């Protein structure tokens, strides 16, 4: 978030900022994801994949009691 959207805290808050984040991300040349695994928990899910850059990524989503996303985090490995 710091480099892509200029958000120093690294937190995206609000639907419009999230839309902007994905709009920028989808314009990456040669965008490609290689799915490695999907890990299920009682109140969340983690998706492990490799980016076109070679970076390993884990997206972690925590769900509330209604099954809606409460918190989403992305963790990026070094290339």
ROVEXSE-888156 format. One record per atom (N, C-alpha, C, O, CB): residue in three letters; x, y, z. Coordinates in steps of 0.05 Angstrom, whole numbers, plus 5000, padded with zeros to 4 digits. Each point is the difference from the previous one (the first is absolute). Glycine has a CB too. Example, Ala and Ser with C-alpha at 12.3 -4.5 7.8 and 13.67 -1.06 7.14 Angstrom:
BEGIN
ALA526448865156
ALA498250245000
ALA501850245000
ALA502150005013
ALA494149775012
SER503150444961
SER501650245001
SER498550225014
SER501050225004
SER501449654953
REM end
This chain:
BEGIN
UNK501649765000
UNK498450245000
UNK501750255000
UNK499350214989
UNK497149545035
UNK505950234988
UNK501750235003
UNK500950104972
UNK499850244994
UNK501849605051
UNK499449974938
UNK500950094974
UNK497750024980
UNK500050194984
UNK504349595026
UNK493850044990
UNK497950004979
UNK498150235004
UNK499450134980
UNK501049375017
UNK498750555027
UNK497950205004
UNK500950235018
UNK498550195004
UNK498249454991
UNK505750355015
UNK501050225017
UNK498850005027
UNK499850225012
UNK501050044947
UNK498349515051
UNK498849985027
UNK502149915019
UNK500749775001
UNK494750134980
UNK505650295035
UNK502349945018
UNK499449785020
UNK501849855008
UNK499650614986
UNK496149525015
UNK499449805021
UNK499849724988
UNK500249805015
UNK497350555010
UNK502149634949
UNK499749734987
UNK497249895002
UNK499549784990
UNK505250145021
UNK493450245000
UNK497249915003
UNK498350134979
UNK500150244997
UNK500649695053
UNK497649914937
UNK498050104982
UNK497450005014
UNK499149795010
UNK503450054949
UNK496250395044
UNK497550015014
UNK497950134981
UNK500450224989
UNK501949825056
UNK495549824952
UNK497850104983
UNK499949874973
UNK502149924989
UNK498250515035
UNK497349554966
UNK499649864974
UNK501450144977
UNK501149874983
UNK494549975034
UNK504350424982
UNK501250154978
UNK503049964999
UNK501249964979
UNK495150375023
UNK505049695021
UNK502949955001
UNK500749724992
UNK502149954987
UNK498350405049
UNK497949464971
UNK500549724992
UNK499749974970
UNK501649864987
UNK496849985058
UNK499550284944
UNK499750004971
UNK502450114985
UNK500949894981
UNK494150165026
UNK506050185003
UNK502450134988
UNK502449815001
UNK501549984981
UNK496750475032
UNK502149425010
UNK502249815003
UNK499949784979
UNK502049944987
UNK498150155063
UNK497649794946
UNK499749784981
UNK500350114971
UNK501149864983
UNK496049895049
UNK501850494963
UNK500250114973
UNK502950044992
UNK500849944977
UNK494850295030
UNK506149875011
UNK502850034995
UNK501449734996
UNK501549964982
UNK498550485044
UNK499449384992
UNK501249734999
UNK499449854975
UNK501749854990
UNK498150145059
UNK497850034941
UNK499349854976
UNK501350114974
UNK499849874979
UNK495950035043
UNK505550334980
UNK501450114977
UNK503049914998
UNK501450084982
UNK495550325021
UNK504049445016
UNK502749905000
UNK500549844974
UNK498449824994
UNK501850175057
UNK501950084934
UNK500649844975
UNK500549715007
UNK501349945020
UNK500650474958
UNK497149415005
UNK500449715003
UNK499149895027
UNK501349825011
UNK502650234958
UNK494150075043
UNK498949915026
UNK499449704999
UNK498649914982
UNK499550555026
UNK502949395011
UNK499749715000
UNK500249905029
UNK501750095015
UNK500149874938
UNK496549855054
UNK500149885027
UNK500149704997
UNK498449884984
UNK499050515036
UNK504349484995
UNK500249715000
UNK499049915028
UNK501350055020
UNK502649944947
UNK493849895034
UNK498849915025
UNK501749775012
UNK500649814986
UNK494850334998
UNK505449895041
UNK501549805014
UNK498349845019
UNK500149765000
UNK504050524995
UNK494349865021
UNK498249865019
UNK497950195010
UNK500350245000
UNK503549455013
UNK494050194997
UNK497950145014
UNK499749875027
UNK499649765002
UNK498050374954
UNK502650025065
UNK499949905028
UNK497650105014
UNK499450255000
UNK505649735001
UNK493449845010
UNK497550075012
UNK500250005031
UNK501349825011
UNK496250004949
UNK501350375053
UNK499950015029
UNK497150025009
UNK498250024983
UNK506350195019
UNK495149805024
UNK497350025011
UNK498750274993
UNK497650014993
UNK503749695044
UNK500350514963
UNK498950274995
UNK501550154978
UNK500250245001
UNK498249775046
UNK502849844935
UNK501550134979
UNK501149814979
UNK499749765001
UNK501450595032
UNK500349784948
UNK501249854978
UNK502650144992
UNK500350245002
UNK495249604982
UNK506550005007
UNK502550104990
UNK500549894973
UNK499649764995
UNK502350295051
UNK498950124935
UNK500649914973
UNK503050064996
UNK501050225004
UNK494349874979
UNK506249705010
UNK502850024995
UNK500549984970
UNK499149814987
UNK502049985059
UNK500350404943
UNK500550004971
UNK502750144994
UNK501250135017
UNK493849874974
UNK505949974984
UNK502450134991
UNK499250214978
UNK498449944983
UNK504549655028
UNK498250654992
UNK499550214980
UNK501749974976
UNK501949844999
UNK496950475038
UNK500649854942
UNK501649994976
UNK502950105005
UNK501849944984
UNK494050144989
UNK504650065048
UNK502750095008
UNK501749785013
UNK502450035003
UNK495750435003
UNK500649325001
UNK501349795015
UNK499550015029
UNK500849825015
UNK502750174950
UNK495350235045
UNK499650045028
UNK497849805010
UNK498049974987
UNK503350525010
UNK499249395026
UNK498049835013
UNK498250185017
UNK500950185013
UNK502349434988
UNK494150354997
UNK498150175013
UNK498049835016
UNK499349784991
UNK501250574972
UNK498749755060
UNK497949875015
UNK497950225006
UNK500550205012
UNK502649455009
UNK494450304969
UNK497850175006
UNK498449875022
UNK499149774997
UNK500750424956
UNK499849955069
UNK498549895023
UNK497550165005
UNK500150255002
UNK504349595019
UNK493350024981
UNK497550135003
UNK498749895026
UNK499749765002
UNK499750314948
UNK499950115068
UNK498549925024
UNK497150064996
UNK499350224991
UNK504749865039
UNK494249744977
UNK497150034996
UNK498650065026
UNK500849905021
UNK499449804940
UNK497750465038
UNK498450055024
UNK497949785003
UNK499949814984
UNK500950695013
UNK497549525023
UNK497949795005
UNK498149974977
UNK498849794997
UNK501650315052
UNK499250114935
UNK498249994977
UNK501449894975
UNK498849984979
UNK498750415040
UNK505149544984
UNK501549894977
UNK501050214981
UNK500849944977
UNK496449665027
UNK502850665004
UNK501050214983
UNK502850085009
UNK500849955023
UNK494650224970
UNK506149934988
UNK502850085006
UNK500150215021
UNK498750214998
UNK502649674955
UNK500250075068
UNK500450195022
UNK502750134997
UNK500250255003
UNK496949475027
UNK504950124964
UNK502850104997
UNK501249854977
UNK499749754998
UNK500750385051
UNK501150004933
UNK501549874979
UNK502850105001
UNK500550245003
UNK495449724968
UNK506049865027
UNK502950085001
UNK501449854978
UNK499349784992
UNK500550305057
UNK502350054940
UNK501749874980
UNK502950015010
UNK500950215009
UNK495949934953
UNK504549645034
UNK502849985009
UNK501749924975
UNK499449814986
UNK499350065062
UNK503450294947
UNK501649964976
UNK502849915007
UNK501450125017
UNK495950224959
UNK503649455011
UNK502849915003
UNK501850174982
UNK499150144982
UNK499449395030
UNK504050444992
UNK502050154983
UNK500349854973
UNK499749754999
UNK502750425042
UNK498249984939
UNK500449884974
UNK502949904998
UNK500849894979
UNK495750415000
REM end
